[in-house]
Amino acid sequence: MKDSSPQTIYLKDYTPPAWLVEDVHLTFRLAPRATRVTSRVRFVPNPEATAREFFLHGEELKLISCHIDGRSVTPEVTPEGLTCDVPDGPFTWEAEVEISPETNTALEGLYMSSGMYCTQCEAESFRKITYYPDRPDVMAPFTVRIESDLPVMLSNGNPVAQGQGWAEWHDPWKKPSYLFALVAGNLVNHPDSFTTMSGREVELNIWVRPGDLHKCAFGMEALKKSMKWDEEVYGREYDLDIFNIVAVDDFNMGAMENKGLNIFNSSAVLASPETSTDANFERIEAIIAHEYFHNWTGNRITCRDWFQLCLKEGLTVYRDSQFTSDMRSAPVKRISDVIDLRARQFPEDQGPLSHPVRPESFQEINNFYTATVYEKGAEVIGMLKRLVGDEAYARALDLYFERHDGDAATIEDWLKVFEDVTDRDLTQFKRWYSQSGTPRLKVTEEWTPADASRPPSRDLAANPEAPDQVRGGTGTYTLTFEQHTPPTPGQRDKAPQVLPIAVGLLTPNGDEVVPTTLLEMTEAKQSFSFDGLTRKPVPSLLRGFSAPVVLEREASREERLFLLAHDTDSFTRWEASRDLARASMLGALTDPSKGPDRTWLEALRGVVRDTELDPAYRALLLALPGENEMAQTLHERGITPDPEAIHSTRQAHLQARAELWQANLPILAEEVAVTAPYRPDAEQSGKRALGAAVLDMQSRIDWGKTAARQFETADNMTQQLSALACLIRYDAKNSARYIRDFYDQWKDDRLVIDKWFMLQVSEATPDRAAEAAEGLTQHPDFDLKNPNRFRATLGALAMNHAGFHRADGAGYALLADWLIRLDTLNPQTTARMCSVFQAWRRYDADRQALIRSNLERIAAKPDLSRDVAEMVGRILA
């Protein structure tokens, strides 16, 4: 266990490594509790180093022997690593250590999962395999020999030799230790191949446990699409002879981009129509793309230090978002990303865990694999692309790959290529990387009517795209923006950011008088005027969510209804619907005598019945703001949220909509019915998404009868699971039978049973959620050591907002109990789960006291891990 009182590491204290590595040779003699690892490493002095101390990281290792240039040495060993006297010039270091993969429940370094050996070394877990300078700016080619009686033995790079009981691999590309990977086990492969744009044939494999081969085809097609897309869009070709993916059941994250040997959580690669939902398929497609894209943005160019984590993750998330937009629906993908950003990253920005996209310090780097680094990091890339334009972005990326291939780079390196390509000064833009918090953007407007004595605006009059009724006007419409970023931990005063604000203007009849225009805001307060108008326009602001800000503007219900009906930008049209829903729910929460806004519901019904719109988009229009989002909205307005009242109000809105639309539901259901064989593509998935929303409304009316029919006849997991969710919600009398039937049908499929665990807790009524979760922890299939099963059970409790925040604190206590138990086994998963408590200060005094007491219970655990100690300390601070 790591020291729970570690030192803080600061970006400003970075120093180059004293020693560089020319090449690495590793030999693994695998045994469950006594694996021997022999390392032979060629070190050379770093001419840029300011000191010459020789230090190798190492944790939980049993040192057997070590030699320098063949001479036995006795180093000074500590729990963090070792030091040793070494020659002034180049030398070869050799060491042998012993480790115990079978007892490694933290799932970091080399561990075992269902009899399979596998590794996870990012961020700092290679040091649990052997002694080494475990930092991303030390890069070298690796040669690996694996000795075992297992049939499949894999590592990074290309296979170079094999025999009975051994295999050797060589990765010719320099890489840091965090990208090292090894897998050995009784595995079978789904093979394929890909021909690169230069004509090289690459061998492809997805390796799985026996019995899972039928779940590999979709993942393989996703991989080939990713390889083709990266060539066509970014000009990046794969650079090894083989690309392997391995599915692992016990994995802390979604997947890992190890060079040539990607290791995946089974849930992020295995898929079939019978066992996976449409959302699973889309997630798998995106994660496979993400990890493959890392081959260039993360592997060929890595990060100099872990403060630069957003350099590889933000850019790669942005690239996988582009990919999904091209494979599916760009508007739906953009809205989905914004929903996720607001649900996960905005609360992070506004709470005790707030930190810049590039943090200034950390104690445990595992705690900075956050929505801010990933999702906000991607938003920063998107803003940069909007500001410089598509063509300049493409040239800058080409220069980035050319200039930094093989480098461990920094944010400064990244921004410099854009400055060199565009001649722009990005000093102010760089604040997005160093300044935490979500900017709030206040908007006011001013209309100066047309003056008959003034000549018409030449520019607008000459615009052939402008509607006839607005050509030649002399009115001026002015938008004034004021930006302000509230204080965050460690950063009280905030400087103005560069904000790309996409704006369109509509005439009162719905025509676009000014198409999407990008305004570049650089000051704390700034105005932009539009001349040549005959009538006051209706603004469509922050189109495409062009900057990750909170937009503050008092808009009337009539204006929002107008935008819902007429806006030509998919995002701002959806945003108008969301604003109307939020306003209706807020009205009912602050004045219980108010019911749902029927005018909005009628308008929404008209839009949702528009068969020209993408069904997936219509499904997004139907989704009400979640309970957690409403709690944050109330908090921002100075109102203490009541989770139970929020839940009741949201349910009342859903019920009112179902009753109002009752006559339309059969027609909608028939329109989106899919009769063709199942395909997880955008077209069918969109129809099923809208169908699920319709089924929920029907189930509210008929108490689950339609859902029961769908449950019995569904030939795919998407429809069976959506039916089961409705039965749990609305058919209390029979839901236990359907839950039992689902389990009996799928009890041998571990990934489906994860869904079974999750649904029972996330869909439980608030008064039963904690009991449902507690009961499932006693189920024979519950496995504390498996992160997927733990998240499906206890993570689902946190998803049930009113249930988790039940007034008696049962949800808090149950989660804290299990986090205390899990920390001893898996600190990384425990620390990430602690983040569900981060918004605790927005609730009433009683709930705050309950949460605080449970956080203090966690903090008081003997031998608390460093990961959890830092997280709980930050939340309580």
GUZAVEX-876115 format. One record per residue (C-alpha): y negated, z, x negated. Coordinates in steps of 0.001 Angstrom, whole numbers, padded with zeros to 6 digits, always signed. Layout:
YZX/...
//
This chain:
+000000+000000+000000/-003440-000862-001275/-005986+001811-002056/-007896+002546+001160/-011060+003391-000778/-011628+000231-002805/-014741-000967-004547/-017091-003446-002930/-017177-006885-004554/-020482-008780-004559/-021206-012492-004762/-024059-011822-007176/-021625-010292-009668/-019494-013422-010091/-018504-014140-013684/-016359-017044-014933/-012747-016254-015860/-012231-015211-019452/-009127-017360-019769/-008130-020695-018235/-004593-021894-017622/-003259-025209-018906/+000126-025121-017196/+002491-022762-015374/+006307-022621-015373/+007975-020288-012896/+011669-019520-012432/+012899-017694-009323/+016381-016120-009204/+016459-015270-005516/+018037-012096-004195/+016953-010242-001035/+016003-006958-002731/+015979-007924-006394/+014445-011345-006902/+013649-012006-010561/+010551-014074-011318/+010022-015384-014834/+006605-016857-015655/+005566-018888-018682/+001832-019526-018700/-000254-021348-021312/-003678-019684-021620/-006761-021083-023370/-010160-019405-023854/-012815-020370-021323/-015884-021576-023269/-018108-020616-020321/-016866-017028-020165/-019220-014168-020955/-016364-011778-021865/-012896-012155-023361/-010882-009379-021686/-007331-010389-020762/-006428-009120-017300/-003686-010304-014972/-003511-009297-011307/-000258-007753-010133/+000702-005532-007212/+004029-003967-006200/+005801-005582-009182/+008525-004104-011382/+007805-005322-014893/+010989-006131-016830/+009562-007680-019992/+006631-009641-021370/+006001-011703-024496/+003113-013473-026199/+004152-016536-028198/+007697-015150-028232/+006686-011686-029451/+007445-008715-027217/+004343-006775-026114/+003696-003594-024148/+000726-004017-021803/-001217-001316-020001/-000101-001497-016357/-002009-000192-013313/-001369-000625-009551/-003833-003548-009628/-002530-005430-012676/-002201-005298-016427/-004225-005684-019595/-003057-006565-023062/-004325-007434-026525/-004063-011193-026990/-004908-013745-029712/-008404-015202-029904/-007145-018742-029335/-004595-020433-027043/-001287-018641-026472/+001764-018649-024231/+002389-015644-022008/+005883-014940-020693/+006832-012188-018268/+009745-011244-016048/+009279-009127-012930/+011431-007987-010045/+010351-007990-006394/+011998-007226-003042/+011353-009972-000462/+013584-008399+002174/+011500-005226+002447/+008158-007042+002333/+007016-006502+005946/+003377-007276+005136/+004350-010986+005020/+002212-011494+001907/+003617-012887-001339/+007358-013707-001235/+009128-012308+001832/+012038-013066+004142/+012013-014308+007729/+015322-014638+009590/+017213-015051+006340/+014736-017551+004882/+012656-016927+001758/+009044-017987+002170/+005618-017278+000729/+002075-016660+001859/-000342-016345-001056/-003803-016859+000459/-005990-015078-000215/-004804-012686-002929/-001050-012340-002545/+000279-014414-005445/-000239-011198-007418/+002670-009774-005410/+004933-012440-006926/+004094-012218-010624/+001319-011206-012995/-001360-013907-013035/-005167-014430-012884/-005056-014575-009087/-008468-016098-008385/-009311-019536-006954/-011318-020770-009964/-008248-020671-012240/-006444-023953-011582/-003371-025433-013242/-000352-027708-012662/+002817-025799-011711/+006480-026438-012499/+008927-024326-010486/+012668-023748-010812/+014499-022045-007921/+017980-020613-008369/+019919-019672-005239/+023083-020414-003281/+020955-021470-000281/+021172-025164+000624/+017437-025952+000764/+014973-024967-001986/+011392-026229-001778/+008147-025775-003684/+004843-027568-004250/+004570-031115-005508/+007439-033544-006093/+011139-032790-006661/+012065-033554-010271/+015646-032287-010662/+018381-030430-008834/+021957-029299-009226/+024478-026897-007782/+022525-023719-007039/+019143-024814-008419/+016195-027140-007837/+013038-027951-009784/+009654-029052-008506/+006523-030208-010302/+003004-030356-008884/+000868-032542-011177/-002382-031621-009474/-004277-028579-010660/-004287-025827-008059/-005181-022142-007798/-002434-019587-007287/-003270-019066-003603/-001855-022557-002913/+001535-021783-004448/+004475-022041-002037/+008225-021559-002096/+010773-021806+000704/+014535-021412+000490/+016991-021117+003336/+019544-022621+005633/+017282-025326+007000/+017582-028783+008537/+014967-031496+008381/+013377-034012+010693/+012600-036885+008273/+010157-039772+008448/+007856-041712+006121/+004274-042919+005870/+002878-045887+003984/-000547-045144+002532/-003468-047560+002484/-002614-048462-001118/+000968-049282-000184/+002760-046161-001449/+005570-044812+000698/+005494-041044+001219/+008571-039103+002316/+007823-036740+005203/+009902-033794+006416/+009621-031004+008940/+012104-028263+007992/+013341-025903+010714/+016144-023520+011558/+019289-025145+012988/+018782-025563+016711/+015089-026463+016475/+015362-030125+015445/+014633-031340+018982/+011181-029712+018728/+009960-031655+015674/+009149-035173+016907/+005662-034411+018220/+004671-032578+015051/+005811-035508+012920/+003776-037974+014958/+000762-035663+014688/+001184-035605+010911/+001288-039391+010656/-001760-039723+012913/-003596-037238+010692/-002748-039151+007526/-003884-042438+009054/-007088-040935+010474/-008066-039342+007160/-007697-042715+005460/-009705-044570+008101/-012504-042054+008660/-012858-040305+005285/-011120-042737+002926/-008747-040013+001741/-005213-041028+000769/-002305-038651+000254/-001507-038137-003415/+002137-036985-003772/+005500-038658-003159/+006572-036148-000529/+004972-033973+002151/+006958-031063+003578/+006252-028778+006529/+008361-025671+007150/+008453-023690+010405/+008589-019904+009865/+008971-017336+012649/+007243-014440+010887/+003785-015512+009782/+000445-013733+009978/-001615-016865+010573/-001230-020268+012212/-000351-022243+009093/-001069-022608+005373/-002115-025721+003457/-000119-025195+000245/-000165-028394-001767/+002618-030670-000529/+004458-027793+001188/+002668-026610+004302/+004137-023439+005804/+003617-023096+009546/+003995-020372+012085/+006782-021762+014282/+004457-021646+017282/+002115-024081+015516/+004635-026858+014889/+007639-026664+017263/+007176-028352+020630/+009084-029855+023528/+008027-030584+027137/+010481-027975+028431/+009246-025154+026186/+005621-025991+025300/+002500-026299+027393/-000123-029029+027110/-002314-026484+025335/+000515-025850+022851/+000796-029576+022127/-002944-029960+021561/-003020-026859+019356/-000096-028129+017276/-001738-031522+016847/-004972-029875+015704/-003348-027368+013318/-001180-030002+011667/-004295-032121+011187/-006257-029141+009869/-003686-028224+007237/-003194-031836+006186/-006959-032401+005872/-007056-029426+003513/-005274-031634+000970/-008728-032878-000002/-011087-030302+001498/-009449-027192+000091/-006799-028312-002368/-008159-031186-004458/-011531-029457-004140/-011130-025731-003703/-013590-022836-003620/-014900-021185-006776/-014525-017689-005321/-013653-016209-001953/-017293-015923-000970/-017169-019727-000700/-014320-019599+001846/-016458-021434+004402/-016707-024372+001983/-013116-025339+002644/-012589-023817+006079/-015838-024794+007799/-015560-028393+006596/-011885-028664+007498/-012382-027155+010962/-015143-029700+011514/-012819-032488+010387/-009978-031377+012665/-012456-031177+015541/-013493-034774+014856/-009834-035744+014806/-009068-034115+018157/-012172-035713+019658/-010903-039123+018566/-007326-038475+019716/-008297-037000+023085/-011655-036529+024860/-014775-035918+022771/-016767-034243+025602/-013869-031992+026583/-013246-031053+022955/-016913-030236+022389/-017116-028016+025458/-013843-026295+024545/-015184-025577+021054/-018365-024089+022494/-016398-021890+024908/-014352-020613+021975/-017436-020127+019795/-019191-018080+022455/-016086-016036+023215/-015207-015203+019617/-018027-015912+017183/-021127-014960+019176/-019832-011402+019792/-019001-011178+016100/-022553-012252+015235/-023998-009694+017622/-021879-006702+016669/-020931-004425+013773/-018716-007102+012168/-021602-009555+011819/-021768-011319+008479/-023182-014570+007092/-021100-017734+006997/-020983-017033+003268/-020725-013234+002971/-022609-011422+000228/-019896-008801-000293/-016428-007713+000767/-013845-005045+000129/-010817-006881+001524/-011078-010674+001674/-008393-010885+004385/-010980-009415+006756/-013251-012427+006312/-010936-014991+007832/-013229-014847+010813/-014712-016993+013555/-017990-016909+011616/-016433-018454+008503/-014329-020967+010423/-016045-021894+013686/-019658-021193+012772/-018966-022749+009385/-017900-025910+011222/-021032-025815+013389/-023145-025756+010218/-021369-028909+008996/-022022-030539+012362/-025716-029686+012215/-025981-031126+008718/-024359-034362+009879/-026751-034627+012832/-029758-034081+010581/-028852-036671+007935/-027097-039177+010192/-023607-040675+010132/-024199-043134+007306/-025742-040583+004930/-023032-038069+005804/-020345-040604+004826/-022073-041375+001506/-022502-037668+000759/-018813-036996+001386/-017805-039860-000896/-020034-038401-003598/-018620-034917-002994/-015043-036146-003489/-016021-038185-006536/-018081-035477-008204/-015899-032437-007514/-012313-033674-007435/-010310-031052-009306/-013139-028511-009137/-013521-025032-007727/-016859-025634-006013/-019629-023693-004282/-021922-024097-001301/-024633-025107-003769/-022410-027943-005001/-021813-029030-001419/-025471-029104-000434/-026495-030784-003700/-024582-033978-002877/-026513-034226+000398/-029802-033677-001404/-028926-036341-003946/-027921-038861-001274/-030812-038246+001137/-033629-036916-001085/-033958-034041+001376/-034746-030501+000326/-032035-028354+001946/-033370-025011+000730/-034229-023873+004239/-031047-025290+005720/-029090-023167+003249/-030159-020091+005249/-027365-020948+007674/-024975-019840+004935/-026793-016651+003950/-028338-015355+007184/-026137-013689+009773/-026685-013505+013514/-027128-015995+016336/-030660-017398+016702/-032183-017098+020149/-034215-020112+021163/-036877-019578+023803/-038254-022691+025505/-041426-023210+027517/-042817-026454+028900/-046203-027945+029685/-046988-031037+031741/-050263-032924+031407/-050395-035397+034327/-051198-039071+033923/-054886-039928+033508/-055912-043239+035084/-058744-043598+032542/-056299-043565+029592/-054423-046689+028519/-050639-046556+028904/-048494-045483+025990/-047675-048567+023959/-044393-047160+022680/-042924-046255+026035/-044325-049353+027744/-042567-051483+025151/-039239-049704+025703/-037055-052037+027761/-034641-049199+028433/-037248-047153+030314/-036968-047282+034116/-039681-049308+035899/-041180-046305+037627/-042004-044545+034364/-043200-047441+032215/-046797-047498+031203/-047637-043918+032165/-050129-041710+030374/-048715-038260+031160/-047585-035943+028370/-044693-033530+028504/-044576-030807+025844/-041702-028525+024924/-042474-025440+022856/-039626-023681+021106/-039661-020196+019617/-036738-019009+017520/-035827-015434+016761/-032695-013961+015204/-032122-010275+016002/-031367-007829+013174/-027757-007562+012046/-026005-005039+009768/-027608-005274+006350/-030172-007882+007442/-033134-006615+009396/-035686-009376+008863/-034782-012996+009590/-036488-016177+008447/-036764-019311+010625/-033748-021618+010535/-033573-025406+010586/-032531-026230+014154/-031498-029728+015256/-032309-029750+018969/-030967-032700+020948/-033108-033378+024002/-033091-035915+026823/-035563-036310+029695/-034617-037331+033219/-036733-038627+036064/-036573-036861+039444/-034142-039504+040697/-031734-038982+037817/-032656-041856+035481/-033063-041224+031752/-036679-041742+030741/-036060-040460+027212/-032486-040815+025909/-031014-038239+023567/-033573-037506+020849/-033019-035148+017925/-035900-032756+017311/-035909-030958+013973/-037322-027466+014261/-038255-025668+011041/-040887-023133+012119/-040694-019903+014091/-042667-021655+016841/-042965-025402+017205/-044015-027881+019893/-042847-031438+020562/-044628-033839+022912/-043432-036893+024813/-046156-039330+025850/-046302-042253+028237/-044768-040610+031321/-045847-041122+034920/-044189-038020+036341/-043023-034669+035075/-039459-035085+033804/-036490-032761+034033/-035416-031643+030549/-031819-031781+029362/-031855-029385+026413/-029516-028742+023516/-027387-031753+024350/-023930-031670+022827/-024726-028074+021841/-026537-029459+018816/-027117-026005+017261/-025214-022693+017623/-028000-020772+019357/-028579-018855+022560/-030954-020939+024674/-033429-018849+026638/-035233-020739+029394/-036040-019789+032932/-034724-022690+034993/-034637-022736+038778/-031431-023038+040722/-032701-026395+042005/-033114-027735+038477/-029609-026627+037516/-028189-028229+040642/-030045-031419+039725/-028563-031422+036217/-025101-030737+037607/-025456-033797+039797/-027287-036177+037461/-027267-035190+033780/-025911-037980+031596/-024878-035608+028805/-021447-034106+029453/-022185-030825+027727/-025501-030026+029408/-024054-031049+032766/-021222-028580+032237/-023738-026001+030997/-025711-026344+034236/-022550-025566+036182/-021840-022596+033938/-025385-021290+034368/-025093-021552+038150/-021794-019673+038109/-023213-016996+035834/-026330-016616+037975/-024235-016248+041120/-022027-013604+039550/-025015-011756+038078/-026677-011737+041469/-023620-010180+043068/-023238-007636+040260/-026830-006464+040436/-026982-006590+044239/-023581-005970+045861/-024912-007228+049206/-025073-010736+047756/-022083-013008+047959/-021251-016135+045965/-023887-018886+045963/-022510-021326+048538/-025020-024006+047629/-023661-024074+044096/-020064-024099+045362/-020816-027040+047642/-022502-028951+044830/-019608-028212+042502/-017142-029444+045096/-018957-032773+045194/-018765-033191+041420/-015149-032104+041136/-014135-034636+043793/-015644-037446+041690/-012512-039330+040615/-014533-041281+038042/-014788-038128+035946/-012077-037112+033485/-009764-034588+035201/-009867-032392+032085/-013660-032324+032337/-013489-031440+036020/-011103-028601+035159/-013681-027247+032710/-016361-027420+035417/-014130-025268+037616/-013609-022536+035038/-015835-019533+035753/-017298-017465+032917/-014756-014930+031742/-015076-011195+032266/-015848-010532+028610/-018590-013160+028704/-020108-011547+031779/-020007-008135+030100/-021956-009551+027169/-024425-011278+029525/-025130-007998+031320/-025494-006176+028008/-028054-008721+026800/-030056-008065+029958/-030092-004338+029314/-027452-003577+031976/-024404-001499+031099/-021376-003578+032129/-018800-002100+034482/-015491-003892+033710/-014007-003115+037106/-017071-004408+038962/-017075-007572+036838/-013410-008153+037643/-013937-007636+041373/-016985-009900+041459/-015230-012689+039592/-012220-012458+041899/-014514-012584+044937/-016092-015785+043635/-012711-017369+043025/-011563-016368+046508/-014717-017674+048175/-014355-021018+046421/-010713-021349+047464/-011563-020618+051097/-014553-022966+051131/-012567-025798+049564/-009362-025166+051503/-009407-028487+053330/-009942-030426+050091/-007150-028809+048082/-004228-030979+049268/-006266-034117+048515/-007195-032883+045052/-003607-031886+044347/-002363-035342+045345/-005008-037082+043204/-003898-035321+040027/-000155-035345+040654/+001746-036834+037710/+004837-038826+038643/+005453-040560+035310/+007706-038985+032674/+006015-036158+030814/+003627-037051+028016/+001361-034506+026294/-001479-037029+026018/-005070-036577+027148/-004612-038437+030437/-001649-036479+031757/-002811-033184+030253/-006156-033515+032005/-004484-034047+035347/-002239-031047+034866/-005211-028910+033830/-007054-029776+037033/-003808-029391+038959/-003414-025852+037627/-006925-024963+038851/-006106-026419+042264/-002797-024534+042348/-004625-021271+041718/-006888-021934+044699/-003947-022919+046900/-002065-019784+045859/-004981-017622+046945/-004699-019172+050393/-000916-019313+050867/-000011-016227+048773/+001973-018218+046239/+004099-020464+048457/+002949-023661+046735/+003342-021985+043357/+006910-020961+044208/+007806-024574+044990/+006262-025743+041736/+008056-023026+039772/+011419-024144+041145/+010889-027873+040630/+008761-028093+037452/+010270-030227+034692/+007785-029075+032039/+006529-025751+030709/+002882-026434+031614/+003599-026495+035323/+006294-023843+035303/+004077-021399+033438/+000987-022065+035582/+003151-021491+038654/+004498-018226+037239/+000948-017058+036493/-000018-017669+040126/+003069-015845+041372/+002249-012800+039242/-001333-012831+040561/-000731-013462+044250/+002892-012777+045235/+003356-009100+044475/+006420-008905+046715/+008441-011523+044831/+006798-011741+041413/+009387-009473+039750/+012138-011898+040775/+010331-014872+039293/+009604-012962+036089/+013311-012119+035839/+014368-015700+036597/+012032-017047+033915/+013452-014633+031356/+017046-015487+032247/+016261-019175+031859/+014494-018889+028504/+015788-015700+026870/+017243-017662+023947/+013969-019381+023072/+011772-017009+021083/+008541-018990+021527/+008918-019196+025294/+009647-015478+025463/+006355-014896+023627/+004718-016580+026634/+006738-014370+028970/+005512-011219+027234/+001895-012402+027209/+001699-013504+030828/+002952-010219+032252/+000172-008309+030500/-002719-010774+030671/-002170-011416+034402/-001476-007803+035378/-003934-006101+037695/-006366-003879+035766/-004715-000701+036997/-001308-001853+035713/-002112-003724+032477/-001613-000811+030082/+001625+000189+031796/+002864-003409+031671/+002182-003612+027935/+003738-000207+027283/+006834-001148+029248/+007260-004365+027297/+007061-002522+023976/+010298-000845+025082/+011984-004164+025851/+014859-005070+023501/+013104-008322+022599/+009928-006609+021430/+009667-006742+017642/+006896-004823+015938/+007472-006734+012696/+006909-010150+014275/+003167-010955+014528/+003660-013458+017356/+005474-010935+019543/+003004-008160+018726/+000022-010363+019603/+001757-011588+022757/+002099-008018+023972/-000706-005858+022608/-003099-008750+022040/-002606-009739+025674/-003687-006256+026698/-007021-006773+024940/-007345-010134+026761/-007110-008340+030102/-010723-007166+030029/-010762-004782+032963/-007269-003534+032160/-008051-002836+028523/-011341-001137+029410/-009839+000952+032199/-011959+004045+032710/-009230+006502+031744/-008890+004937+028290/-005154+004233+028605/-005599+000750+027152/-007505+002038+024135/-004983+004766+023416/-001957+002480+023717/-003386-000133+021370/-004489+002500+018847/-001005+004058+018882/+000601+000735+018014/-002018-000247+015436/-001349+003013+013601/+002358+002171+013553/+001811-001456+012561/-000547-000683+009677/+002312+000774+007650/+004198-002525+008004/+001575-005254+008251/-002019-004320+007376/-003371-007847+007771/-002338-008283+011401/-003427-004713+012161/-006905-005244+010745/-007449-008423+012716/-006373-006712+015933/-008892-003937+015318/-011667-006451+015998/-011042-006120+019757/-012998-002854+019554/-016099-004438+017982/-018163-004618+021212/-017577-000960+022076/-021243+000044+022076/-022125-002140+025043/-020151+000026+027490/-020968+003334+029167/-021017+006639+027312/-017565+007721+028525/-015877+004539+027393/-017756+004659+024092/-016474+008182+023494/-012907+007123+024272/-013066+004125+021944/-014681+006123+019171/-012000+008811+019369/-009254+006198+019079/-010964+004433+016188/-011283+007798+014460/-007576+008389+015056/-006829+005128+013278/-009216+005975+010454/-007525+009345+009974/-004064+007838+009452/-002567+008970+006136/-002233+006114+003636/-004398+003838+005785/-004434+000332+004367/-007532-001073+002710/-007650-003886+005284/-007825-001524+008250/-010029+001066+006573/-012713-001532+005986/-012520-002951+009517/-012618+000404+011285/-015373+001637+008996/-017537-001381+009776/-016933-001084+013525/-017844+002610+013526/-020810+002286+011164/
//
